Amino acid sequence: MSDPRVDHIPPEAAPFRTWHLAFRSRNLVIGSVLTLVFVAAALISFVWTPYDISKLAISEKMQVPSWSHWMGTDHFGRDILSMIMVGARTSIAVAVVAVGIGMLFGVPLGLWAAARRGSMLDEVIMRANDLVFAFPSLLIAIMITATFGPSAVNAIIAIGIFNIPVFARLTRSGALSLWQRDFILAARVSGKSSARISFEHILPNVTNLLIVQGTIQFSLGILAEAGLSYVGLGAQPPVPSWGRMLADSQTMISIAPHMAIFPGLAILLTVLGLNLMGDGLRDIFDPKLRRSRA
């Protein structure tokens, strides 16, 4: 059963209800803490890191974790903790921009398709989305890299292109269920155009869906960036990247396992945190799920 202390809160106290549910969601709290830790590490790295990652110290290479180097050093003697902090900037920046590209193009396309549901335009947009889905993001990245060369920018473009149909389909699905609602019919009777209805009435009502999906795509973006960097198609040296750190450590994992363990844990915990946060947000924004879990 749902909590009567929350169910009987008056409408004007809706923000209190949302915060109350947020703090009750274990997934949301744990996920937010994990995510904020890595976001904070990325922000702090702009002004401070334990060691300068641009300086090599071959005499200190592959040291195990100690008080002077909490996560040890790599094969060039660089501090792994400092590398992970700076690498977080790369992973987060690539994922944020890629998700932004997906939303910027995918949401308007989804709204447009829903407003013209059943038309040739709707069919063209959806089939184009199917065509993009037919090509994995890694394959798209290889095609882009073969043309323009490997870089973080090309990784962003590849991941962003793959995100467009995800948000287009989600937006269209959410919008279609709203177009038959009474308040939309009233807006149409009042003479509002389909475009105005889409942005004034439909978009605010699918924002919750977009937020939840955004956190999921953000975690997938970090995984995709790490994967592309691992195969040499993402951020290029000397720019640190978690995927590149894993690639550099694969031949030395038997003698210096910490070189792979800590970057791997960084990817694992960040993706886990974002997925838990997305799951918690979905519980809050979807009353049916909230009641079923109560």
N, C-alpha and C positions, 0 to 999 in steps of 0.2 A: 504494500500500500504506500501511497505517496505521503509525504510529510504534511500534516494538517497545518503546521506553523507556517508553511510556505504556500499551501493551496489557498488560504484565506487572506493572503496579503492583498490589499486594495490595488487597483490599477496604477495609482500614482506611485506605488512602492515597487513597481516592476524592476527598476535597477537593483534594488536590494535583493529581490528574488533571484536575479541573474547571478549576483555576487555570492549569494548564499549557496546556490547550486554549484558554482564554480569551486568554492572551497570544499564542498562535500565530495567533489569528483576526485578520487585518488589518481586516476589516469591523468587528468588535467594538471593537477598539482605537481606530480612527479615529472611529467613531460615538460612542463613549463620550467621547472628548476633545471633539468638537464639542458634544455635549449638555451636558457639564459646564461648558464655557465660558459658555454662555447661562444655565445654572442659576446659576453663580457670579455672572454679571452681574446677574441678577434679585435674588439675595440681597444683594449689595453695595449695590444701589440703595436698600435699606431704610435704610441708614445713611450713604451717600455717593453723590453724583453730581457730575460735573465742574461742572455749573451747575444752578441752581434752575430747574426747568421751569415753575414757576408764575409766573415773572417774564418779562414781555415786553420785548423790546428792538428796537423797530421800526427804529431807526437801524442795526442790525446784521443786518437780514433778508436771507436768501438769500445769505449769504456762502459762498464755496467752501471746501473743506477747507483748513485751515491749522494752524499749531502751536497756536494758541489754541483753535480748534474743529476737532478731528481729522476730523469728518465734516461740517463746515459747519453752517449754521443754516437754519431753515425760514422761512416767510413771516411769522412773528411774531418772528423773531430768537432763537428758542429753540435751544439746542444739540441737534443731532440725536443725538449719542452718548448724551447724558443721556436723551433721549426713548426711544431704543431700549432702554436699560437698564431704565427704568421700564416700558416697554411689554412687556418680557419677562415681568415679573410678571403682567401681565394675561393674556397668551397662555398661560403655563404654568399659572396658577391655573385658568383656564377649562377647559383640556384635562385637568388632573388631576381636577378635580371631576366633569367630564363622564364621563371614563373610570371614575371611582369609582362614579357612578350606574349606568353600564352593567354593571359587575361586581356591584354590590350587588343589583340586581334580576335581571340576566340569568343569572348563575351558578346561583342557586337554582331559577329556572324551568327551566334546562337539565337540572339534576340531577333535578328533579321529573318532567319529561317522559321522561327516560331510564328512571327507575324505574318509570314507568307506560307504557312503550313499547307502542304498538299500541292503547291505550285511547282513549276519547273525550277524556280530559284531555290526552293527548299531542297529539291532533289539534287541539284548541282552541288550545293554546299555540303550536303551529307555524303554524297559520293566522293567529293574531294577529300573530306575527312577520312573516309575509308581508304582512299589511296595513300594518304600520309601514314595511317596506321599500318599499312602493308609493309612499310619500310621501317625497321627498327632504328632507334635513335643512333646506335653505333654505326649502322650502315650510312645513315645520312651524314654523320660526322666524317666518316671516311671519304664520302663523295665531296664534301665541302673542303676537307683538308687537302685532298688531291688537287683541288683547284686553287685554293688560296694559301695552303700551308698550315701546319699545326699551330694553334695558339688558343689562349683562353677565350678570346672573342669568338673564334669559330666554334668552340665548344658551346658557348652561350647561344649562338645562332642555331646549332644543331638541336640542343635540348629545348630551346624556345619553340622551334618549328614543331617538334613532337608534342609540346604542351597545347598548341592551338586547338587541334581537334578534341582534346580532352575537355577543355573549357567550353568549346562550342557545343558539344553533345550535352554536357551537363546543363548549360544554360538553356538550350532548346528544350530539354526534357522538363526542367522546372517551369519554364515559361508556358509550355503547352497546357499544363494542368491549371494555369491561372487564367488563360484567355477565356474560359467559359464561366468564370466567377462573376457574380452579380456586379461587383464594383468595377470590373473591366467593361461589362456591358453598359453600365451607366456612363462610363467615360466615353465609350464609342457613341452613345446616343447624344452626348453633349457636343459632339462634333470634333473631338480630338483625333488627330492622325495616329496611324499605327506606330510611327516612330516616336511620337510624343508619349503615347501610352506605354511603349516599351521601356523608355528611360524614366518616366515619372512614376509608373505604377508597377511594372513587371520587375525591373532591375532591383528596386529596394526589397522586393519580396523573395528574390533568389540570392541575395547577398550572403545570407547565412550558409547556403550550400557552397557558394564560391569560397568563403573563408575556410570551411572545413576541407574542401578539396585543395585549396591553396597550400595548407599545411602538409597534406599528403604529397602533393607534387613538389613541394620544397624539399622534402626528405628524398624523394626520387631524384630530384635534381642534384643533390649532394652525392648520391650514389652514382649517378651518371657521370658527373664531373670526375669523381675518383676513378671510375672505370676508364674514361677517356684518357685521363692523365697516366693511368697505369700502362696503357698501350702506346703512350707517347703522342696522343692527339689532343691533349688538353694544354694546361699551362706549361710553358717551357722553362727550363733552367735559365737564370738562377731563381725564378719565382717559385717559392715552396708550394707544394701541393701534397695532400695526404695520399692520393693515388700514386704520385711519383715517388714518395717516400717508401711505399710498399714495393714498388717496382725495383727501386735501388737496393732493397734489403733481401730480395728473394734468393740471391746467390750466396748470401752470408747468414741465412737464417739458422744454420746449424752452429755457427760460432758466435753469433750476436743476435739471438732471437728477440731481444728487446727492441731492435730496430724495426721489426714488423709488428710486434705486439702493441706498442703504444699508438702508432697511427691507425692500426686496425680497431683498437678500442675507441679512438676518437670518432671514427666513422660509425661504428656500431652504436655508441651512446648517443651521438647526435641524431641519427636516424631513428633510434628507439624513442628518444625524447619527442621528436616531431610527430611520430606516429601515435604515441600516447596522448599528446596534446590534441591531435586531430580527433582521436577517439573520444576524448573528454568533451571537446567542443560539439561533436555530433550528438552526444548524450544531452547536452544542454539545449541545443537548438531544435532537436527532434523530440517533441513531447511523447510520441508513441514509444520510442526507445527508452526514454526516461521512466515512463510508467512500467514498462515491461521489466526493467532492471530493479525497480524499487522493491 
